[in-house]
């Protein structure tokens, strides 16, 4: 429920971006500057959320960060100028980044308690929530509901539902020995997982921002078809996450990441080689499938070990989030130097790299998922 609610709040915001931009008469450059604010807030809060999850437990950290995340977005609709809009988005980004770490740490605890892979299904719930939120946000925009009223209603209703249910969140397993470090420096296997997360999320960010531009400007597709690439990418990513736990349980983490990455790499390469709109849509669809289990499996592997998972997940998620931020800019810079079709070849290359790094990192971190419950956590 927390993953789905997180996605629903985020999905509700995306269709209202044009309304906020129009209300404040923002230029494209000003809007781009404003949209950096949530990323900056998230990068600040992720390590702190990892420390809080380690010290106080992922369950209370998830409750508190969800409250912060759900209660702040309405301030975006009240901002009267660019400076206050940036501040509101920055504050919301703090909640988003903190919740991302805390709920994934709780996801690792649930996975340990069940004794089998669970993380991909949880991330599929986020994807479904995002889709529902986007639909509701589009309806709110079409009917002229003010942004602040829409986001306030969404956030507070979800908080009223999630807060009483949060008592069912699981306590983290008891650990012995020295206290966990508040910040996990990515070294060894954790560094490899962070690099894989960075590569995968560069591809996700680039697909989100450049797929429609590529289809319309370079392949000459109609305005109605230009968004089909990212729609196909999102659908196959959700499908892949729904199947991801079964695949991981059957094949193991490393093999699952390797096979899916090969599908994504070859599919996107084929779409770029054919260079036709339909082929490009299929290519983005296969890319979404190839990347679908990367983040859930990498986060799950990061949480392995006797210590609290919060700081380790924070380290890997921060690496990934940096990739998500710089990915679109990286593609844009390469396109400026050459062309957008040439720049997009970075996506299959990084997908393959993410698969290889993810396979190596999961093997080094924990080997094949063994499905053993952790003592001290109730199933």
Secondary structure, DSSP 4 states (H G I P E B T S, - for coil): -HHHHHHHHHHHHHTTHHHHHHHTT--HHHHHHHHHHHHHHHHHHHHHHHHHHHHH-HHHHHHHHHHHHHHHTHHHHH--SHHHHHHHHHHHHHHHHHHHHHHHHHHHHHHHHHTS--HHHHHHHHHHHHHHHHHHHHHHHHTT--HHHHHHHHHHHHHHHHHHHGGGSPPPPP--SSPPPSS----THHHHHHHHHHHHHHHHHHHHHHHHHIIIIIT---HHHHTHHHHHHHHHHHHHHHHHHHHHHHH-HHHHHHHHHHHHHHHHHHHHHH--HHHHHHHHHHHHHHHTTHHHHHHHHHT-SSS-SHHHHHHHHHHHHHHHHHHHHHHHHHHHHS-HHHHTHHHHHHHHHHHHHHHHHHHHHTSS---PPPTTS--
